Amino acid sequence: MPASENAGGIPAYPGAKVHTSREQTAEMRSFEAFTPDSWSQVVGWFDDQLGPPAWSRRVAEDMVIYEKGDDEAAITVSPWDAEHVRAGAPGFMEDARTAIGAAWRPSAARP
């Protein structure tokens, strides 16, 4: 994962492997990362790293969403099922148990 200072303040989860399939723009950057660690372990780690007042946290079914500022950055943590892996995808996606989605606005793109 990219360093926090290069990713809108989003901390890099240790050992996560990044897979970027979205087009990056001047207004928004994003990536999806995968780890073989359990969902609860990843959520616990982010809970320890992020907190008020900079970050808020909410739960939507089996996904935890962390949000920073007014549309400045967001992280989602959700369980990953390797059954959804497409042919030709990186091997680490087959071993993953948790997906981490991240998106942020570069400082130049913020209102």
C-alpha positions in Angstrom: 0.0 0.0 0.0 1.2 3.5 -0.6 2.6 5.6 2.3 0.1 7.6 4.3 1.5 10.9 3.1 0.9 9.8 -0.5 -2.6 8.5 0.1 -4.6 11.2 1.7 -3.6 10.2 5.2 -4.8 6.6 4.7 -2.5 4.4 6.7 -0.9 1.4 5.0 -2.2 -1.9 6.3 0.9 -4.1 7.0 1.4 -6.8 4.3 -1.6 -5.9 2.2 -1.1 -6.2 -1.6 -2.5 -3.5 -3.9 -4.5 -4.2 -7.0 -5.6 -1.1 -8.9 -8.1 -1.6 -11.6 -9.7 1.9 -11.7 -8.5 4.8 -13.7 -6.8 7.5 -11.6 -7.7 11.1 -12.2 -6.5 14.5 -11.0 -9.6 14.8 -8.8 -9.6 11.3 -7.2 -7.1 8.5 -6.5 -8.1 5.0 -5.4 -6.9 1.4 -5.0 -8.1 -1.9 -3.6 -5.8 -3.9 -1.4 -6.1 -7.5 -0.2 -4.8 -9.4 2.8 -5.0 -13.0 4.1 -5.7 -11.6 7.5 -9.2 -11.9 9.0 -11.8 -9.1 8.6 -12.0 -8.6 12.4 -8.2 -8.3 12.6 -8.1 -5.7 9.8 -11.0 -3.7 11.3 -9.3 -3.8 14.7 -6.0 -2.5 13.2 -7.8 0.4 11.5 -9.8 1.1 14.6 -6.5 1.6 16.5 -5.0 3.8 13.7 -8.0 6.0 12.9 -10.3 8.0 15.2 -12.1 11.2 15.9 -11.9 14.0 15.2 -10.2 13.3 11.9 -11.9 10.1 11.0 -15.5 8.8 11.5 -16.5 5.2 11.4 -19.8 3.5 10.5 -20.9 -0.1 9.7 -23.0 -1.1 6.7 -23.9 -4.8 6.9 -20.5 -6.6 6.7 -18.5 -3.6 5.7 -16.8 -1.0 7.9 -16.4 2.5 6.4 -14.0 5.1 7.7 -14.4 8.6 6.4 -12.0 11.6 6.7 -13.2 15.2 6.5 -15.7 16.4 4.0 -15.2 13.9 1.1 -11.5 14.1 1.6 -10.7 10.3 2.0 -12.5 7.0 2.7 -11.6 3.4 3.5 -13.8 0.4 3.3 -13.0 -3.0 4.9 -15.0 -6.0 3.9 -14.7 -9.8 3.8 -13.3 -11.2 0.6 -14.4 -14.4 -1.0 -11.9 -15.9 -3.5 -14.8 -17.3 -5.5 -15.1 -13.9 -7.1 -11.5 -13.9 -8.5 -11.4 -13.7 -12.3 -9.0 -15.7 -14.4 -5.7 -14.0 -14.7 -6.0 -12.0 -11.4 -2.9 -11.8 -9.2 -2.4 -14.9 -7.0 -2.6 -13.0 -3.7 -6.3 -12.3 -4.4 -6.9 -16.1 -4.2 -5.4 -16.2 -0.7 -7.1 -13.0 0.5 -9.8 -13.0 3.2 -10.2 -9.3 3.5 -10.5 -6.4 0.9 -9.5 -2.8 1.7 -10.8 -0.2 -0.6 -9.4 3.3 -0.4 -10.1 6.6 -2.2 -8.9 10.1 -1.6 -8.8 13.6 -3.1 -5.3 14.9 -3.7 -4.9 18.2 -1.8 -4.9 20.2 -5.1 -8.4 18.8 -5.9 -10.0 19.6 -2.6 -12.5 22.6 -2.5 
